[in-house]
Amino acid sequence: MSGSVVLFSVPMLPGVSTMPGYTVTVATGSQWFAGTDDYIYMTLVGTERSSERTLLDKPLYNDFERGAVDSYEISVGENLGDIELVKIEKKKYWMHDDWYCKYITVKTPSGDYLEFPCFRWIVDDKEVILRDGRARLPQDDKTRVAKQHRRKELEMRQKTFRWKEWHPGFPMSIDAQTHKELPRDIQFDSEKGVDFALNYSKAIENLCINQFMHMFQSSWGDFADFERIFVRIKNTISEYVMQHWKEDFMFGYQFLNGCNPVMIKKCTSIPSKFPVTHEMVSDCLERDLTLEEELKEGNLYIADYEIMDEVTPNSTDPCTLQFLAAPICLLYKNSQNKIMPIAIQLSQTPGEDSPIFLPSDDEYDWLLAKIWVRSADFHVHQTVTHLLRTHLISEVFGIAMYRQLPAVHPVYKLIVPHIRFTIAINTKAREQLICECGIFDKANGTGGGGHVELVQKAMKKFTYKSLCFPDGIKDRGMDSQKDLPYYFYRDDGIKVWDTVKSFVTDVVNIYYDSDETVQKDEEIQAFVKDICSFGMQDFDYCEFPKALQTREQLVEYLTVVIFTASAQHAAINFGQFDWCSWIPNAPPTMRKPPPTKKGEVDVKFIVESLPDRGRSCWHLGAVWALSQFQENELFLGMYPDEQFTEKSVKKAMETFQKNLSEVSKSIKSRNEGKKLPYYYFSPDRIPNSVAV
């Protein structure tokens, strides 16, 4: 906390004897509109007494300009004792002018420096009362003033941050209809930066695809037509996808390292609803083993999109029918350790009208079957993997944090960087993107309510343990590196998870010296209970803990919070343009029903099944916009807002940053020379929070 400062004295009345004064330094934020012309008053609250309420004013100078660091002298008549609180009041000068205060430091008459982190907006004629920067558990506070401040802060927050059910069966969200209704502290600095309609329009314009929008409902002529909207937006991966999307290798590879690498599971038995026989797939098996023997050897994998069964297709446009499918795909690890598709069924019910498609079928039958799998994967990715399991759950963590953890709590200080803008982006999405008649409806086959059904179905199988990255990998039988040496999502994710967990362990051990300390922390217990009982609506099947008994449990819980909001979101969000911009590889909707017979498909049928020109353009703009980093993005390990002042925590942060850098270097080294580099878990590309 440093900057150029100018000292100005606040004069006392003649004849009043004073002790040596306190020097207070005030830092204003550097974001847009952070400065203020309003009057700012300060009161120092000590253990013995309080200072006079003092106007901070520098004659002939503008106070509290954006990015300014200003200092003032506050004179006192008697010793204040130890400074416990700093009270800041803002009063209107001409019209209300919000002010963002970064921090305040106080130099005492004895020469000691105290730091009071703020990092919040002060709005209207309101006051903010700050504790010094040392983190404290509730049981650490002994004085009446400290306990009272802690209680009042939470009482005010709980009135401001209220739970609301957006849809039945959903995780709870913030009680706000629009971004403007949110508390100022959690709004975006500039609302224009997250205006979905504006961003998508800009994307469409920047990608030079305006020329196709007037032909909204017309079909493309052939696959080459899609390249016409692709020519200006090539990059290494998306171009490679365009060139190789028809290949079985590319299809299988995406289950491991695409933008939805969480659907594939080890196949331990062929489901009765998917009656694949050895005779069907014998041409694909390379080890001179039967299908049953390959199964026992652990060479078969499966991706089952059962969750898509009976989801309502988009019907918001009466002129265009849209269709969904719930396919099952059997995958085979060949002798080169590549994952290859060997059988696809496009429904959950076998029968004459639901044939099992095979690589030995006609070229276009097999291609269309794979396209249907990719389309189902796109829907599950967008709505379950992305929306529910990163955006909505991170909002639950954030609301509970504000409701149950005061700013002085070490866990608040630890996780608040990972909640930055999450509630705002979700509110904006509910306002513009995934609302009724929102942008989502323009291009997606699950628009118009299907996406709501998907979340409701997914919530019935959503568990706390599934958010623990190593457990989620193991539960799918995907934990063996020997079995799958090219599962970079798993390998890089474990590295980042372990690095985050190590950092969290260091911080937890600084403040919690025993399991008993965790048990006696009423605020952390209220935090996890609020998440389970309110945020997750106390659904029995979610298995979120209602209490924490050990430091180990607390470390795992906080690792889940941080990893989900940062690394997991990055891994499944920022690859969307790479993998989904080539529309035949990730169709957001299908305009013909899944085929019920073989031998009736040609190129024309496939192209007419794919999205029309208009929906293709909206889709392309969407995946481009969603794959962009925010301006002034803060990546994992970056903490410009110094919430912690303790040297021990700052040392832990330095170690964390060093370890993250090593992970980034190892990923970069592995990617060198690869045509399909995997970098979504590289820490230097992982934003701190869900903010896009």
Secondary structure, 3 states (H helix, E strand, C coil): CCCCCCEEECCCCCCCCCEEEEEEEEEECCCCCCCCCCEEEEEEEECCCECCCEECCCCCCCCCCCCCEEEEEEEECCCCCCEEEEEEEEECCCCCCCEEEEEEEEECCCCCEEEEEEEEEECCCCEEEEECCCCCCHHHCCCHHHHHHHHHHHHHHHHHCCEECCCCCCCCEECCCCHHHCCHHHCCCCHHHHCHHHHHHHHHHHCCCHHHHHHCCCCCCCHHHHHHCCCCCCCHHHHHHHHHCCCHHHHHHHHHHCCCCCCCEECCCCCCCCCCCHHHHHHHCCCCCCHHHHHHCCCEEEEECHHHCCCCCCCCCCCCCCECCCCEEEEEECCCCCEEEEEEECCCCCECCECEECCCCCHHHHHHHHHHHHHHHHHHHHHHHHHHHHHHHHHHHHHHHHHHCCCCCHHHHHHHHHCCCHHHHHHHHHHHHCCCCCCHHHHCCCHHHHHHHHHHHHHCCCCCHHHCHHHHHHHCCCCCCCCCCCCHHHHHHHHHHHHHHHHHHHHHHHHCCCHHHHHHCHHHHHHHHHHHHHHCCCCHHHCCCCCCCCHHHHHHHHHHHHHHHHHHHHHHHCCHHHHHCCHHHCCCCECCCCCCCCCCCCHHHHHHHCCCHHHHHHHHHHHHHHCCCCCCCCECCCCCCCCCCCHHHHHHHHHHHHHHHHHHHHHHHHHCCCCCCCCCCCHHHCECCCCC
